[in-house]
Structure formats: C-alpha cells, structure tokens
Amino acid sequence: MKPRKAGYLYVMHWSPTMTERMNNKPVLAIAICLFLLYVIVTVVQMFPIWAGLSGTEVFALLKHLAVVLGITAFLFFKPQIGCFAAVAWGLIVPLERYRLLVEELLRGSLFESGVLAPLDTARLLLLFLGTCTSALLTYQLRIRNKEAPASANA
C-alpha cells in the first residue's frame, strides 16, 4: 500500500495489502466512536450542573474534554500515536474510578449503586471500552509494522 500525502491526510491507493489496512478500520472506528460517545455523555451529564460549577471546575472539565477530543483526533489522523495516548490516558487517569466500578460489578449492583451515578457508570464503561479497543488496535498496528519489513524482503 503506497500512501500519497494530500495536505495533512494520507490518501491510500488500492493495492494487494489494502485488506490488511481494512482489518484495522472497524476497530479504529469503534475506538473513535467510543471516545466521542464518552464526550457526549460527559456533556449531557454536566449540562444541568454547569452553572453551579466554579471556574476551576469548569476549566478542569473543559481541559479533560479537550484531551479526550485530542486523543480522538490523533486516533483519526495518526492512529499509532493516538492509540498509545488513549491507552496511557484511559488506564492512568481514572484508576480510582475503575476500582469503584469493579467493586460495583462484584456486588452485582452496577447501575443501582449510590457510589456511582448511572451516567457516571456509563461514562466509565465507555472510557474503559475505548481504552481496551485502543489497546487492541495498538497491538494490531505493532504486528503489522513488524510484518511489513519481513514481507518487503521476501
């Protein structure tokens, strides 16, 4: 597959290895959609209490959303960088929240708990699934990159 640069985007031309690239596209689309859904659910959850937030809280929320949207943009334009960023951000930042989510799962009261609101639970699940999907895509991209030099030498 021979990419040709057109502006900032790479235009892919049809080649026999195009099917290898196509195998990553559904996973990439799922990861992008999960992170975009996370942003939408976060905005929906925060909209009613937006006026009551302090300036610092609003800044922190906007910064968080900007980082997630930046990761989503990197997933779209530079998948390798975006995947690594998504995995790092998705595993490290909400670590305490993941612990609460696992505790609720073990109790069997995932959407009925008083600890996490239902929208909070949905947001965490979206972020976790987006992180897992990005990790899978990272693995697929690394395998493809390792196989590409071997097939070029053959």
C-alpha contacts under 8 A as a table, 3 or more apart, distances in Angstrom:
res1	aa1	res2	aa2	distance
1	M	12	M	6.94
1	M	13	H	6.53
1	M	14	W	6.81
1	M	15	S	5.28
1	M	16	P	7.31
1	M	17	T	5.75
1	M	18	M	6.15
2	K	12	M	6.51
2	K	13	H	6.26
2	K	15	S	7.74
3	P	10	Y	5.76
3	P	11	V	5.68
3	P	12	M	4.89
3	P	13	H	6.59
4	R	10	Y	5.58
4	R	11	V	5.32
4	R	12	M	6.62
4	R	13	H	7.80
5	K	8	Y	6.86
5	K	9	L	6.11
5	K	10	Y	4.57
5	K	11	V	6.18
6	A	9	L	5.48
6	A	10	Y	5.78
6	A	11	V	6.36
7	G	10	Y	7.73
9	L	77	F	7.02
14	W	18	M	6.02
15	S	18	M	5.31
16	P	19	T	6.93
17	T	20	E	5.41
17	T	21	R	7.00
18	M	21	R	5.14
18	M	22	M	6.21
19	T	22	M	4.84
19	T	23	N	6.33
20	E	23	N	5.41
20	E	24	N	7.27
20	E	144	R	7.97
21	R	24	N	5.61
21	R	25	K	6.83
22	M	25	K	5.17
22	M	26	P	7.54
23	N	26	P	6.72
23	N	27	V	7.71
24	N	27	V	5.43
24	N	28	L	6.06
24	N	137	L	6.88
24	N	140	Q	7.20
24	N	141	L	7.83
25	K	28	L	4.95
25	K	29	A	5.98
26	P	29	A	5.05
26	P	30	I	6.11
27	V	30	I	5.10
27	V	31	A	6.21
27	V	133	T	6.71
27	V	136	L	7.96
27	V	137	L	6.45
28	L	31	A	5.15
28	L	32	I	6.21
28	L	75	L	7.27
28	L	76	F	7.76
28	L	79	P	7.78
28	L	133	T	7.88
28	L	134	S	7.55
28	L	137	L	6.79
29	A	32	I	5.15
29	A	33	C	6.07
30	I	33	C	5.10
30	I	34	L	6.06
30	I	130	G	7.72
30	I	133	T	7.35
31	A	34	L	5.18
31	A	35	F	6.36
31	A	75	L	7.99
31	A	129	L	7.95
31	A	130	G	5.04
31	A	131	T	7.68
31	A	133	T	5.56
31	A	134	S	6.02
32	I	35	F	5.35
32	I	36	L	6.18
32	I	72	T	5.72
32	I	75	L	6.73
32	I	76	F	7.23
32	I	130	G	7.61
33	C	36	L	5.03
33	C	37	L	5.97
34	L	37	L	5.09
34	L	38	Y	6.14
34	L	126	L	5.76
34	L	127	L	7.09
34	L	129	L	7.13
34	L	130	G	5.24
35	F	38	Y	4.91
35	F	39	V	6.39
35	F	68	V	6.96
35	F	69	L	7.68
35	F	72	T	6.52
35	F	126	L	6.99
35	F	127	L	6.51
35	F	130	G	5.93
36	L	39	V	5.11
36	L	40	I	6.27
36	L	69	L	7.39
36	L	72	T	7.34
37	L	40	I	4.97
37	L	41	V	6.03
37	L	126	L	7.21
38	Y	41	V	5.25
38	Y	42	T	6.07
38	Y	123	R	5.55
38	Y	126	L	5.69
38	Y	127	L	6.30
39	V	42	T	5.07
39	V	43	V	6.21
39	V	65	L	6.41
39	V	68	V	7.40
39	V	69	L	7.64
40	I	43	V	5.19
40	I	44	V	6.16
41	V	44	V	5.00
41	V	45	Q	6.00
41	V	119	L	7.19
41	V	122	A	7.92
41	V	123	R	6.43
42	T	45	Q	5.09
42	T	46	M	6.08
42	T	123	R	6.81
43	V	46	M	5.16
43	V	47	F	5.78
44	V	47	F	5.35
44	V	48	P	7.77
45	Q	48	P	7.01
45	Q	119	L	6.62
46	M	49	I	5.52
46	M	50	W	5.74
47	F	50	W	5.09
48	P	51	A	7.56
49	I	52	G	5.41
49	I	53	L	6.67
50	W	53	L	5.54
50	W	58	V	7.62
53	L	57	E	5.86
53	L	58	V	6.18
54	S	57	E	5.23
54	S	58	V	6.24
55	G	58	V	5.13
55	G	59	F	6.11
56	T	59	F	5.07
56	T	60	A	6.13
57	E	60	A	5.04
57	E	61	L	6.11
58	V	61	L	5.10
58	V	62	L	6.08
59	F	62	L	5.14
59	F	63	K	5.95
60	A	63	K	5.05
60	A	64	H	6.09
61	L	64	H	5.08
61	L	65	L	6.21
62	L	65	L	5.08
62	L	66	A	5.99
63	K	66	A	5.00
63	K	67	V	6.20
64	H	67	V	5.21
64	H	68	V	6.35
65	L	68	V	5.12
65	L	69	L	6.05
66	A	69	L	5.05
66	A	70	G	5.92
67	V	70	G	4.92
67	V	71	I	6.15
68	V	71	I	5.06
68	V	72	T	6.19
69	L	72	T	4.89
69	L	73	A	6.14
70	G	73	A	5.01
70	G	74	F	6.20
71	I	74	F	5.03
71	I	75	L	6.11
71	I	82	G	5.43
71	I	83	C	7.98
71	I	85	A	6.43
71	I	86	A	6.08
72	T	75	L	4.95
72	T	76	F	6.30
72	T	82	G	6.93
73	A	76	F	5.03
73	A	77	F	6.14
73	A	78	K	7.93
73	A	82	G	7.55
74	F	77	F	5.14
74	F	78	K	4.93
74	F	79	P	6.08
74	F	81	I	6.46
74	F	82	G	4.39
74	F	83	C	7.97
75	L	78	K	5.62
75	L	79	P	4.27
75	L	80	Q	7.31
75	L	81	I	7.21
75	L	82	G	4.22
75	L	83	C	6.19
76	F	79	P	6.04
76	F	82	G	7.71
78	K	81	I	5.72
78	K	82	G	6.07
79	P	82	G	4.93
79	P	83	C	5.81
80	Q	83	C	5.26
80	Q	84	F	6.45
80	Q	138	T	6.50
80	Q	141	L	6.97
81	I	84	F	5.37
81	I	85	A	6.17
82	G	85	A	5.07
82	G	86	A	5.91
83	C	86	A	5.04
83	C	87	V	6.12
83	C	134	S	5.00
83	C	135	A	6.62
83	C	137	L	6.86
83	C	138	T	5.62
84	F	87	V	5.24
84	F	88	A	6.15
84	F	134	S	7.61
84	F	135	A	7.61
84	F	138	T	6.85
85	A	88	A	5.16
85	A	89	W	5.93
86	A	89	W	5.18
86	A	90	G	5.63
86	A	130	G	7.83
86	A	131	T	5.92
86	A	134	S	6.36
87	V	90	G	5.15
87	V	91	L	5.94
87	V	131	T	5.19
87	V	132	C	7.43
87	V	134	S	6.24
87	V	135	A	5.97
88	A	91	L	5.51
88	A	92	I	6.00
89	W	92	I	5.55
89	W	93	V	5.63
90	G	93	V	6.14
90	G	94	P	6.74
90	G	127	L	6.46
90	G	128	F	6.60
90	G	130	G	7.87
90	G	131	T	5.31
91	L	94	P	6.59
91	L	95	L	6.29
91	L	128	F	7.85
91	L	131	T	7.17
92	I	95	L	5.53
94	P	97	R	5.18
94	P	98	Y	6.21
95	L	98	Y	5.13
95	L	99	R	6.49
96	E	99	R	5.13
96	E	100	L	6.58
97	R	100	L	5.09
97	R	101	L	6.21
97	R	124	L	7.51
98	Y	101	L	4.88
98	Y	102	V	6.16
98	Y	124	L	7.30
99	R	102	V	5.20
99	R	103	E	6.26
100	L	103	E	5.08
100	L	104	E	6.26
100	L	115	V	7.82
100	L	116	L	7.85
101	L	104	E	5.15
101	L	105	L	6.20
101	L	110	L	7.38
101	L	116	L	7.90
101	L	121	T	7.16
101	L	124	L	7.75
102	V	105	L	4.94
102	V	106	L	6.14
103	E	106	L	5.15
103	E	107	R	6.28
104	E	107	R	5.07
104	E	108	G	6.17
104	E	109	S	5.56
104	E	110	L	5.02
104	E	113	S	7.07
105	L	108	G	5.05
105	L	109	S	6.35
105	L	110	L	5.36
106	L	109	S	7.89
107	R	110	L	7.65
109	S	112	E	5.16
109	S	113	S	5.75
110	L	113	S	6.23
110	L	121	T	7.46
111	F	116	L	7.75
111	F	117	A	7.27
111	F	118	P	5.22
111	F	121	T	6.86
112	E	118	P	7.41
113	S	116	L	5.97
113	S	117	A	7.19
114	G	117	A	6.83
116	L	120	D	5.88
116	L	121	T	6.13
117	A	120	D	5.01
117	A	121	T	6.23
118	P	121	T	5.05
118	P	122	A	6.23
119	L	122	A	4.92
119	L	123	R	6.04
120	D	123	R	5.03
120	D	124	L	6.14
121	T	124	L	5.14
121	T	125	L	6.13
122	A	125	L	5.10
122	A	126	L	6.11
123	R	126	L	5.10
123	R	127	L	6.14
124	L	127	L	5.08
124	L	128	F	5.97
125	L	128	F	5.04
125	L	129	L	5.95
126	L	129	L	5.17
126	L	130	G	5.97
127	L	130	G	5.06
127	L	131	T	6.07
128	F	131	T	5.03
128	F	132	C	6.17
129	L	132	C	5.03
129	L	133	T	6.00
130	G	133	T	5.07
130	G	134	S	6.05
131	T	134	S	5.04
131	T	135	A	6.15
132	C	135	A	4.98
132	C	136	L	6.25
133	T	136	L	5.05
133	T	137	L	6.18
134	S	137	L	4.94
134	S	138	T	6.00
135	A	138	T	4.98
135	A	139	Y	6.27
136	L	139	Y	5.11
136	L	140	Q	6.26
137	L	140	Q	4.93
137	L	141	L	6.04
138	T	141	L	5.16
138	T	142	R	6.09
139	Y	142	R	5.16
139	Y	143	I	6.21
140	Q	143	I	5.23
140	Q	144	R	6.19
141	L	144	R	5.09
141	L	145	N	6.14
142	R	145	N	5.12
142	R	146	K	6.20
143	I	146	K	5.12
143	I	147	E	6.15
144	R	147	E	5.12
144	R	148	A	6.01
145	N	148	A	5.19
145	N	149	P	7.26
146	K	149	P	6.39
146	K	150	A	7.24
147	E	150	A	5.22
147	E	151	S	6.21
148	A	151	S	5.27
148	A	152	A	6.15
149	P	152	A	5.02
149	P	153	N	6.34
150	A	153	N	5.38
150	A	154	A	6.65
151	S	154	A	5.24
